[in-house]
Amino acid sequence: MENRVKQARVQAGFTQQQLADQIGVTRQTISLIEKGSYNPTLRLCLEICYAVHQSLDELFWVDEKE
């Protein structure tokens, strides 16, 4: 699966630390999400979406094939 979270974060002009601070998690959490090593809660997914001005579908939707 392509990493859309990292792309959206960079496009929004955030470092991992800045995004983490804005949504109230650690930089390590953002790093793990971007690596695909951490499965965030729905609430955390929504917080990321709000911060980078993207929809849940744009960042987290996974097709059955993936």
N, C-alpha and C positions, 0 to 999 in steps of 0.2 A: 504494500500500500504506500502510495506517495505521501510524504509528510506535509500535509497542508497547514498544520499548526505552525510549524517553523516558517513557512512561506508567508503566512498571514502576519505573524509577529514581525518579521523583517520588513514586510510591506508597510506595516503600521508604524515603523520606526522605533520599535522597542528592543532593548536588550532583553535577555532572559531575566535578569535581575529586575528590570523596570516592570516587566509584565508580572512577575511574581509579586512584587511589592503592591502593584495595583489591585491584584485579586486576592492577596492575603495568603500566599503559599511561599514555599522556599524556591530558590533558583533551581535546586536539585530536582524538585518536583516538575518544573517546566522542562528541564533537560530530559528527564525520564519519559515524559509525555511525548516530547519531540522524537525521542529514540524508539518509541513504541514499546517501551519496557514497563509502562505504568498505565493502568486502565482507570482513567479519572471517573469520578461520579458524574451523574447528569448535571448536578448543580455546578461543579467545577467546569464542565464543558461549556455550560451557559455563561459562566463568568468570563471565560476566555473569549467566547464569541462576542459578548458585549464589549470587552476591552479592545478587540481588534476590528470591531464593526463588520462582522461576518455572521452568516447564519449557521445554525447547527448543521444543516445539510452540507453547506459548503466546506466545513472543517472536519466533520466527523462521520459523514455518511460512508458506509462501506457496502459495496455491492456484494451479492451472494457469492459471486465468483472469487472475490478476494478473501 
